[in-house]
Amino acid sequence: MFQHRRIDRLPADADPDGLKLYGISSSGQAVDFARYSPQLQTMKDARPVRWAQTPAFAICHDGASARYLVLGWWGNDNEMFVAVAADDGSGWVEDMSRYSFCLWDMEVMWHERNAFVVEMYGATPSLEAYRANRFTHVL
């Protein structure tokens, strides 16, 4: 049965390239970003994206059965690209045929879609405004 999960905004300066970072927790405890940071860097390094100039976000999700890292970024004018890695205890795996984002992640993604429309897809695009427009969880 669906139950809301804790969703936190991680500190704005937690990512050196300015990605917006979120933590989602099935246990209700705060997410330890340090457990995700190396994998996030690996995922960013694997893609030819200029992260410091790209509207992007990451979701660090302590799920009930595994940890998930969702990396989302905007490109090609109005497309959201997504990469997902999961750690089920045996190490991080990035395989979209096995792991994807879930319904709790989509709550953040919906906010990110709306923030992109308002801050980047309007008459005066502003990466700074996009990065300042962060999800606020309300139960």
N, C-alpha and C positions, 0 to 999 in steps of 0.2 A: 504494500500500500504506500502511496506517495506521502511523504512527510517532508516539510521544508528542511533544508540543511543550512548550516551556518555558512555564510558567504562573507568574506572579509576582503577589503581592499588592502593590499600590501603597500608598504611605503613607496611614495612616488619615485624616490631615488634608488630603489632596490635593484633596478636593472640599469646597467651602464649605458644602454642605448635608448633608454626612455620608454621601453614597453610598459604598458599598464599591466600590473600583476594583481591577480585575484587568488584567494584561497577558498576552497569549498571543503567542508568537513562533514563526513557522515556521523562522526562521534560527538560533534559539538565542540571539540577542542580546536584551538587555533592551529592552523597549518604551519609547519616548520619549513619555511622557504629554502633554508640551507640544504634540505634533502632533495630539492628540485633544481637548484641553481646550476649544478654541473651539467645535468641533462638538457636544460634549457639552452645553455651555451653550445652544447654539442649540436642540438637541433638548429640553432641559428647559424652556426658555422657551416652546416651542410647545405645551406641554401644561398644562392647568389642574390641576396637582398641587402640593400643598404639600410640596415635597421635603424640607424639614427635619424634617417629622413623618411621613414615609413610608418604610417599609422598601424600600430600592432598592439596585441595584448597576449597574455598567457594566463591560463587557469591551472593552478596547482590543486588537484582534487584528491583528497584523502577519501577514497571510496570505501565501501564496505568490504570488498574483497581484493582490492589492489589500489595502487596509487596511479593516477592519470595526470598527464601533462598535455594540455591542449594549447597549441600555439596558433594564433590567428593573425593574419595580416591582410591589408588591402592593397590591391594592385589592378592593373588594366582598367583604370578609371573607376570601376565600381564593383569589382569582384572581391569576395572574401576567400582567401586561401586558408586551409587548415591542415595542420599536421598533429598527430596524436601519438604519444608514447605511453606505454603502461609498464609498471613494475609490479609483478605479481609475487615478488620475493626472490625471483631467480635473476633479476637484472632488468634493465630497461629494454623494451622491445618496441620498435616503431613499425607497425604492420597494420595498415588500414583494413586488411581483410579479417583481422582478429580483434582490433580495438578501435573504438571511435569515441566521440563525445557523447554525453548522455543528456537526459532531460534537465538535470540541474545545471549543466554547463550552458544549455541553451538560454537559460534566464539571463546569464551574463552576456551571451552572444546577441540576444535581442537588444539589450542596452547598447552594446557596441555597434550594432547596425544603426540604431537611431542616432548615436553620437556621431557616427561617420556621416550620415545624411545631413545632420545639422551643421557640423563643424568642418567637414572636408568636401562635401558635395554641393554646397550652396554657392552663393555668389562670391563670397570671400573665404576661400579655403584657409584654414589655420591649423597646422599640426599642433601648435601650442594649446589652442582651444580644445582640440580633440583629446589631447593627453590630460587636460584638466577636467574633462567631462567624464567622471568616473562613476561607476555603478554604486548605488546606495541600496543596501538590502533592507527591505521593509517586510515584516511578517504581519 
